[in-house]
Amino acid sequence: MSGMELRYRELARANVSSFVFHYEEAILSLYRDTGIWSEDFMLRGVAENANQLFGDIFDTVERQLNPNIILGRKKLRSDMYELSFYLGSRLVVVYYSEDKQEKVRWVESISINRKPIIF
């Protein structure tokens, strides 16, 4: 376990919230007003999947940034790093900094590869 505390900047939280919101809206637009008898069930499932995706992203970021030694990271500056990994088929790129005096890793931003939805 890491001796560093993991914290998120507001931008990182907003990045994930925006991705999940747009993901959910894109899927919901496919299933709204279809007239299918199970439409309500499908819409609830989409919302549950979006909530699960939100949690999975943060859980995976935490697992990736928790160890003392982070494998595969790329140093951008003296205190700024980039870490890329896959969550399912989605590429997640995390930019983070380290404040070694305060023993804090700050997740600065999170970028998620938005796979196009083909209609």
C-alpha positions in Angstrom: 0.0 0.0 0.0 1.2 3.5 -0.8 2.4 5.9 1.8 0.8 8.7 -0.4 -2.8 9.8 -0.1 -4.7 10.0 -3.3 -6.8 13.1 -4.0 -8.7 14.3 -7.0 -8.8 17.8 -8.4 -12.2 19.2 -9.4 -11.2 18.9 -13.1 -10.6 15.2 -12.8 -14.0 14.6 -11.2 -15.6 16.8 -13.9 -13.8 14.9 -16.6 -15.3 11.6 -15.5 -18.8 13.1 -14.7 -18.9 14.6 -18.2 -17.9 11.4 -19.9 -20.4 9.3 -18.0 -23.2 11.9 -18.6 -22.5 12.0 -22.4 -22.3 8.1 -22.5 -25.6 7.8 -20.7 -27.3 10.5 -22.9 -26.1 8.9 -26.1 -27.5 5.5 -25.1 -30.7 6.9 -23.7 -31.4 8.7 -26.9 -31.4 5.4 -28.7 -34.0 3.9 -26.4 -36.3 6.8 -25.6 -39.8 6.8 -27.2 -39.3 3.4 -28.9 -42.7 2.1 -28.0 -41.1 -1.2 -26.9 -42.9 -2.7 -23.9 -39.7 -3.0 -22.0 -38.5 0.6 -22.6 -38.6 1.6 -18.9 -36.6 -1.5 -18.0 -34.0 -0.7 -20.6 -33.7 3.0 -19.5 -33.2 1.9 -15.9 -30.5 -0.5 -17.0 -28.7 2.3 -18.9 -28.7 4.5 -15.8 -27.4 1.6 -13.7 -24.7 0.9 -16.2 -23.7 4.6 -16.2 -23.4 4.5 -12.4 -21.4 1.3 -12.5 -19.1 2.8 -15.1 -18.6 5.9 -13.0 -17.6 3.8 -10.0 -15.4 1.5 -12.1 -13.4 4.4 -13.4 -12.6 5.8 -10.0 -11.9 2.3 -8.5 -9.5 1.5 -11.3 -7.7 4.8 -11.1 -7.3 4.2 -7.3 -5.9 0.7 -7.9 -3.5 2.0 -10.5 -2.2 4.9 -8.4 -2.1 3.2 -5.0 1.2 1.3 -5.2 4.4 3.0 -4.1 5.9 2.1 -7.5 3.7 2.8 -10.4 4.7 0.8 -13.5 4.2 2.3 -16.9 3.9 5.9 -16.0 5.4 8.6 -18.1 7.2 11.6 -16.6 6.0 14.9 -18.1 7.8 17.3 -15.7 9.6 17.0 -12.4 6.3 16.5 -10.5 3.8 15.6 -13.3 3.1 12.1 -14.7 0.9 10.4 -17.2 -0.5 6.9 -16.7 -2.5 5.1 -19.4 -4.5 1.9 -19.0 -7.5 0.1 -20.4 -10.8 -0.2 -18.5 -12.5 -2.8 -20.7 -12.1 -1.5 -24.2 -11.8 2.2 -23.1 -8.4 3.8 -22.9 -8.1 5.9 -19.7 -5.3 8.5 -19.5 -4.6 9.9 -16.0 -2.5 13.0 -15.4 -1.3 13.3 -11.9 1.2 15.1 -9.7 3.0 14.2 -6.6 3.6 16.4 -3.6 6.3 14.3 -1.8 6.5 16.6 1.2 2.8 16.4 1.9 2.7 12.7 0.7 -0.2 13.4 -1.6 -0.8 12.2 -5.2 -3.1 14.7 -7.0 -5.2 13.3 -9.9 -5.2 16.4 -12.1 -7.3 15.2 -15.0 -8.7 12.0 -16.5 -9.3 11.5 -20.2 -11.3 8.6 -21.4 -11.3 7.4 -25.1 -14.8 8.0 -26.3 -15.6 5.2 -28.7 -18.0 6.4 -31.3 -21.5 5.0 -31.2 -22.4 3.8 -34.6 -26.1 4.0 -35.6 
